[in-house]
Amino acid sequence: MLVIRNATLYTITDGIKEGSLLVDDQGKIASIGDVDMEIPMGATVIDASGKILMPGMIDAHGHAGVYEEGLGFEGSDGNEMTDPVTPHLRTIDAINPHEEGIIEALRAGVTAMCILPGSANVIGGQGVTVHMHGNTVEDMIIKEDGGLKIAFGENPKRVYSGQKKTPSTRMATAAVLRENLVKAQNYMAKQEQAKDDPTKFVERDLKMEVLVRVLKREIPVRAHAHRADDIMTALRIAKEFNLDISIEHCTEGHKITKELKEAGVWALVGPTISNRSKVELQELSFTTLKVLWEEGIPVTITMDHPVVPVGYLPTAAGYAVKAGLPYEEALKAITLNPAKVLGIADRYGSLEVGKMADLVLWSGDPLEIQSQVEQVFIHGEVVYSR
């Protein structure tokens, strides 16, 4: 058992308070009490006087381990740029658990990430939600279904127009996605018919199997879209096929708040600590987070690692506060909200009894750049000490 005493607790769901926290032998938060909490016999005790304890940060959209730092071709495994339709690809098969970006994420207090494929393809493949610590990917997995990555806008156009292939326009990107969702509908119908008639046996198709799960809303769709018109195309197709969709990046989301709210989608905003490297990023601004939140659209902050190193996640949250997002909402955007997007908020994202003890102990305010991560815990075990 572990007791962290005399800390300032950033609970996320119950405000900021002074107190102590007890972790049981299963790595769960057993109780949260005052500074004079009774210490069980044999418990390890950490005195956190003057320090801040918060849940581990989560980035719901990153590529650590599939785009390895310091490597070129040898470590670039996030985009299969030979076919615009690759739903059967899985990042779980490409993650290097010992990659430097994963190690640095942990040192920065980021305990979890949904590692997704890149955005070169219209349908890029499946992500996985993992801890930023483990000897193998199997050791790291929190939730295997991290969503199916799809992409709109400039990236698929650029990749495939260069190959003289479809899609080379926004029209074609939408058409390719629709075409394959319809194929999946047909595949699903044939499977249903074959249940009662063995003569109608349907050979397995790995691509279609994934898309059928998407149509059944068993897997969410993670839609890369920066420009407002691309976001609207994503929402249009999601409505047409009844998809469970989130908008990744959402750079021009502030232009279409009414439509985003009506669609009831999550906005994963970022990376905003970045330059305007292409046309669809011309309206890049931290104000987008404030505007979306004010209009009732739930937001998270992403670094899109390694586009921006994920260790800058609390720095981005600080800039969001500077741009008008309330402080506690900025904290939610890097803890509880991404946990909700990923479907793991019952176990992670806040300091609550019964949740797993993924914790970060800070020397000071986590959104202040000079504050240091003192210790990181995953399931109550120390996995990093400064």
N, C-alpha and C positions, 0 to 999 in steps of 0.2 A: 504494500500500500504506500501511497505517497500523499503527503500534505504540503501544499504550498501556502505559507502563512504570510499575513500582513501585506498582502498585495493590493494594488488598485485593480479591481476586476472590471474589465471591459466585457460585460456579459453579452452585448449586442441586442438581446431580447428584453433585458430588464435593467437597462441603464448602466451607469458607472457607479461603483460602490467600493468601499474599503472592506476587505474581508479575507477569508481563507477558503481553500478548495481541497477536497479530499478525492483522491483517485483510488478505486478499488483494484483488486488483483486481476480483474478482467479488462483493465485499461479504460474503464468508464468513470465518468464523474459521479461519485457516490453522494456527495453533499456539497453545498455552498453555504458557508456560514460567516459569522463575525470573526474578528481577528483573534478572539480567544477560543476558537473551536477546539473541542477536546481531541487530543491526538491519540489514535488507537495504538495499542501496544505493538512495537516492532515496525511501525511506519517510518519510512524515510521522510525527513523534514527539510524543507527548503525555506529559509527566511527570505522573503521577497520585499522587505521593507524598502520603500522608496521606488519600487519598480512596478511595472504594469504587466498584467497577465491578460492575454486575449486569446481567442481561438486561432488556430492556424489559418493563415490566409489561403484562399483558393482562387486560382485562375481557371475559369471555365472554358478558355479557348487558348491553347498553346501548342507548341510543336517541339518541346524539349525531348531530347533523346532520338528524334527522327531527323532533325537537322542538327548535326553535331558541331559544336563550336570548334573553330580552328581547323576544320576540315573542309575540303571542297567536295568534289564528286563522291569521294569515298564515304562521306558521312551524310550525304543528301538523299534521304529516303522518304520524303513526304509527298512527292508528286510523281505519279506515273504518267509522264507526258507523251504517251503513245496511243491513248484511247480516251476520248472524252467521257466515257461511261464506264466507271470502275467501282460499282457499289460493293463488290465482293472483296475489295482490299481492306485490310485491317491494320491500324497502326500498332496493335499489340504484337504484330509479327515483325516490327521494324525498330522497336525501342531498344536503345542501349542503356541499361539501368545505371551504368557507371559513367555516363556522359557528363562533361563538365557543367553543362547548363542545369542539369538535375541537381548536381551537388551544390551549385551556387544558389539555386532556388531555395533549397533547404536552409542554407546559411542565412538567407534573407528572411526566413520565417514563413515561406510559402510551403505548406505541407501537402497540398494536393493540386492537381491540374487535370483537366480533360485534354488529352493529347489527341489532336485531330490531324487528318491529312491536310495538305495544302489546298489552294484554290485554283489550280491550273485546269482542273477538269470540271465539266458541268456536274457530274456526280463523282465525287472523289474517293469515297470510302468511309469506313466506320472508325469512330474514335473510341477511346477507352479512358475512364477516369481512374487515376492512380495516385498513390502517395509518392512524394519525392524522396523516397528512401526504400532500399531493398536490394538484395543481391541478384534477384531475377525479377522479370516482369510479373511472374506469378506471385512473388512476395509483395508486390506493390499494388495490385489491383484492389480498388474499392468497388467499382461497378463496371462490368465488362461492356455494357451498352452505353457508349458515350454519345451516340447520335450519328446520323449519316450526313456527311459534309456535302453540300451542293454549293455552286458558285454562279454568281451573275456578274455582269459588268465587264470590266476591261480584261481581267486575267484570262478567262477561257478564249476570248477573242484574240488576244495577243498570241497565245500559245499555238492555237490551231490555224489561224490565218497564216502564221509563219510556215506552217507545214502544208499550206494549200488544202486544208481539210475543214469540214464543218465541226464546230461553229466558227464563223468569222464575223458574225453580227450578233447583236442582242436578240434579234428575232430568232436566229438559229439556236441560240442558247436555250431560250424558252421552249422552242419546238423540240429539241433533243430531249429535254427533261419530260415534257408532256408525252412524247412518243414512247419513252421507256416506262413511264407510269401506266400508260395504256397497255403496253405489252405485259406488264405485271398484273394488271386486272384480268387480262385474257389468260395468263398462266394460272392465276388463282382460280378462275372459273373452270379451267380444264382439270385442275387438281380436284376440285369439288365433284366434277362429273366422274372422275376416275375412282372415287371412294366406293361407289356402288357398282362400278363396271370395270373389272380387271382388264378387259380388252382395251380400255382407253388409258392404259398406263402412260404417265408423263415422265420423261427423263428429267433428272434433276438439272436445274440451271442455277448456279450459285448467284449470279447477278439477280435473277428474278426472285429467288428466295428472300434476298435482303429487301428488295422493293415491295414484296408482298407484306413483309413485316412492317414496313413503313406505311403502307396503305391501311393496315390494321391498327395503326397508331401504337404499335409495340416498340417502335424505334422513333425517336424524334428526329426532325430534320433541322440541320444547322446551316442556315443560309447566309453565305458570304455575300454581303451587299452594302455598298457605300452610298451610292447616289440614290436620291429619293425615287426616281423612276424605276431603278432596279429593285428597290425595296418593294415598291408597289407590284412589280411583276411577281416577286416572290410571294407576296400576300395573295395575289390573284390566283396563282397556281395552287397554293395551299388551300384556299377556299374551294377551288374546283375539285380537288381530290381529298378534301378533309384531312389535311396533314397537320401533325403536331409540330409547329415550326417556331424557331427563334431567329432573330435577325442579328447576325454577327457583324460587328463594326458599326453599322448604323450611323455613319458619318453625317448624313443629311437627314437624320431622323427628326430633327427639330422642325423640318418643313412639313411633316405629315403626321403630327401628333394625333390628330383626330382619327386618322385611319389606323394608326398603330394601336391606339387605345381600343377602338372598336374590334380590332382583330384579337385583342387580348394576348399579345405576344411579349416575350422578353426582349429587351434591347441590351446586347453585349457591346459596350461602346469602347472603342480604342483600336489600335494603340494611338493615343493622342500626344504622347511625348515623342513626336516624330516630325519629320519634314513633310511638306506636301509634294510627295515624290511622283505623283501622277495626277491626271486631270480630275479623277473622281474624288480626290482628297482636298480639293480647293477650299472647302468650307470646314476643314478640320478645326475643332474648337472644344475646349473643356466646358463651354457654356451649354453644349448639347445635353450633357448629363443633367444639369439644372433644369433645363426646359422640359426634358422628358419626365423627370421626377415631378415637377410642378403640375404636369398634365395627367399624373396618375399612371404613368407607364413604368413598370418595374425595371430597374437598371442594374447592370453589373459593369465592372471595369476590367478590361483585358489588356494585356501587354502584347498578345500575339507573339510570344517568345518564339524565335530569337529576333523578330523584327525590332522589338525593344526588349532588353533583358528583363525577365520576370521579377528580378529583385527590385525593380523600380515601381512595383505595384503600390506600395504605400505612398511613394512620392507622387504618383499619379492621383491617388485619392486626395492627397494634400492640395494638389493643384485644382482638383474638382471643388474642394471646399473654398479655395480662393476665388473660384468662378461663381460661387453662390450655392453649391450643393451643401445642405446642412451636414455638420460634422458626423453625427451618428448615422446619417444616410450613406455617407462616404465609407464609413466602417462596414456597414451592411453590404455595400457594393463589392467588397473584397473578401467577405466571409459568408454570411448567411445567404445573401442573394445568389451568388454562384452555386452554393450548395442546393438551393431550390431549383435552379436551372437544371442541375445535373441529377436531380431526384435523390439526393443523399442528405437532405436537411433533417431527416429524422435521426441522423447519427452525427452530423458534423455542422460546423458553421456558427455555433454559439456556445456559450458556457451555460449549460443546463443539465440538471441531474438526469442521468440515463444516457447522455450522449457520450461518444468516444472522446477521450482526453487527448485530442490533438491541440497542443497549446504552444504559445510563444510568450516568453518572458522578456520584456523590453527594459532597457535602462531608463527610458523616458517615453514621451508621447510618440506612438508609432508613426504618426504622420509628419513628424519633424525629422528633417534629413539627418540631423546629428545624432539621433537616438540609435542605440546599438541593440541588436538581438543578442541577449545574454544566453538563453537556452531555448531549444526546440524539443518538444515532446510529441511522439506519435503513440497513441494508445497508452499514454502514461509513462512511456520509456524515453529516457533522454537519448536523442539521436544527434544532437549537436550542442556543444558548449563553446562559447567564445574563449 
